[in-house]
Amino acid sequence: MWGKLNQSILGDNEEGGESLLDEESEGLFNLSATQRMYAFAACFLAGMLCMFLSMIVFAKPIKFAVLFTFGNLLAVGSTAFLFGPARQMRMMFDTVRVFATAIYLGCVVLALICALLIRSKILTIIAIICEICALIWYSLSYIPFARRMVSGLMIRLCDTEL
């Protein structure tokens, strides 16, 4: 199993399929496949650490929002090391997920505005909740039929007819 994963990530697959770390993903950085894997892991783990540490300052919604949002952006942006920034942007703004991406990025900006400019704890908490929901919806766009399945489940759960 790990051999096939390494082959598909590092581009050593015999089938000639497209790998995550293809030549196009090198772009400006010219990092080797191993260096990109390390950069992805470091960026992703830093994002997860920021999101985890934000829970410590949960009582202070403004600090929480800034730390959580920064961690969120690090974790989502870490995949640019795997795919390359250009391909990452193409994937984010693909017709399948353009609205999910726009809503997610809008919620990130809204959370930062509420935390840093408006400094309203209630608005910041609402914005963070919206950001989490938008991130979940954005993430589901990468799984075939996941959004349709979740939508159907939510309709059935919230149906008032018994």
Secondary structure, 3 states (H helix, E strand, C coil): CHHHHHHHHHCCCCCCCCCCCCHHHHCCCCCCHHHHHHHHHHHHHHHHHHHHHHCCCCCCHHHHHHHHHHHHHHHHHCHHHHHCHHHHHHHHCCCCCHHHHHHHHHHHHHHHHHHHHHCCHHHHHHHHHHHHHHHHHHHHCCCCCHHHHHHHHHHHHHCCCC
